[in-house]
Amino acid sequence: MELTINGNCPLFHYSISTSLFLALMKKLISLSIFGIAFGYLEAVVVVYIRRILPEDGWRMVHNLPGLLQFLSCQKILFIEQTREVSTIVILACVAILSGTKLRERLAYFLWIFAFWDIFYYIFLKLWLGWPESLFTLDILFLIPAPWIAPVLLPIICSLLMMGVAVYLLKTR
């Protein structure tokens, strides 16, 4: 089956039965919904944390030692690190359960991760009005060490992960 856009540009150019294609689309839609819901859940956690803890600590993104000290003093650094590990484990488990081959499982993990990450920022913007722009610095991860970058970076990475996921599924 060859699917095209506007009759000119092949989206998928390989043989696949209509039933297999529809099953793949159903799976990707379901995984997308999971990623969106999980992004919402993660954003809600951040909303709660920001409302509970003193606001001045969250302004320390530019001062990494100060930020780590703030998180340690609030006794949440380890909790946040283990929450991040748990997030990756949950995403990986869903991907493993969704695919049968390593290539599919990797594609599904990248797909879910991308939706989770993009919608995490969308929901933070809706709930907190943050980030102010795509160039606002954020703490992306605290494992294995803090990663700080503009919000635009994880969005670009997520879009690339979606592209890689489609490529992996296309060439399976």
N, C-alpha and C positions, 0 to 999 in steps of 0.2 A: 504494500500500500504506500502510495506517495501522497503526503499531505502538502498542500501548497497554500501560500498566502497570496491573494490577488492573482492567482494563476501563474505567477512568474517565479517566485522565490520558494524553493523547496524547504519546508521546515524540517521534515524528516524524509530522508531519501534512502530508505532501506525497506526490505520486505518484512511486513508484519501483518498478521491477520487483524481484521477489524476488532474481533473479540479480545485479542491480546492488547491492542492499542487502548481499547476502552477500559480494560482492567488496569492498565498502567495509569491512565488518566484518573481513574477512580482512586487508585492508591495515592497518587501525588496530591490530589485534592484533599483526601483524608489526612495525609501527612502535613499538608499546608495548614489545615484547620488545627491540627494538634500543635504545630509550631506557633501559630497565632495565639492560641489559648495559653500556651506555656509562656510566650512573651508577655501576655497580659498578667499572668500569675507572678512572674519575676518583677514586672513593673510595680505591681501592688506591694510586693515585699519592700521595694525601694521607697515607695511612698510611706509605708509604715515606719521604716527605719528613719527616714528624714523627719517625720513628725515626732518621733520619740526622742531622738538624739539632738543635742545642741546644734543649731544651724551653723555656727562659726566653724565647726570641724569640716563641714563639706566644702568650705571655700579654700581648703588647703591643697587642692589638687596640684598646684604649682610647687608646693613644698612637700615633697615626698616623705622625708623623715618626720616632719610634723604631722602629716596625715597618718602615717603608720603608728606614731605615738598616740594620736587621738583615738584611732581604732583599737589599739591595745588597751588604753586607759578605759575605754568604754566596754572592754571585754567582749568585743565582737569580731576582732580580726580573725581568730581561729574559726569562729562560727561562720563568718563570711567565706573563708577559704574552703571549708567543708561543704558549704551550700553550693559553691561553684563546682566542686568535684561532683556532688550529687546531681547537679544540673547536667553535666556532661555524661554521667552514667545513665541518667534517665533518657537523654537523647540517643545515646548509643544503644540502649536496650530496645527502644522503639524501632530503631533502624535495623537491628539484628533480627527482631521478630518480623519485620516487614519484608526482608529479602531472603533469598535462598543462597545466593553466591556472594562472595566477598565484595565483588565489584558493585553489585546491587546495594548491599548493605552500606558501603562507603557512599554511594550516590544518595541513598536515602538519608544518611546522617548529615551530609552536606546540605541537602535540601531542607531538612527540618531545622538545622542550625541556622541557616540563612533566614528562614521565615521567623524563627524565634528572635533572632537578633534585631532584624529590621522592625518587627512589631513591638519589641521591647521599647525601642526609642520612640515609636509612634505613640504608644500608650503613656510613656513618661511625658511626652509633649502635651498630650490631652489632659493628664491628671495634674501635672506640676508646672506646665508651661516651660519645661526644660527638655532639651537643651535650647538655649537662646538661638543658636545657629548651628550649622553643620560643622563649624570650626571650633565650637566649644570643646574644651578638653574634658575627657572623661577617664575614669579608672575602668579600663576594659575588663581586666582580670586581676586578681591578687595571687594567682597561682601560675607557675611556681614562684614568681616574684611579681610585683605590681607592673602592669602595662598601662601606660597613660598615653593617649593620643586624641586627636580631634575625632568627634563623632563620625565625621565623614569616612574615616578609615574603615571602621567595621561595616559601614553600609556598602562601601565599594567591595570589601572582601566578601560580604554576603552575596552581592550580585554575581561576583566571580564564582563563588561556590555553587550558586544555582546553575550557572553556565557549565561548570565542570560536571555537576550532577546530571544534567541533560546529556552531555557528551558521553558520560559513562553508561547511561541507560541506552543511549542511541547505539552504542558500539558493543553492546553485550552479546 
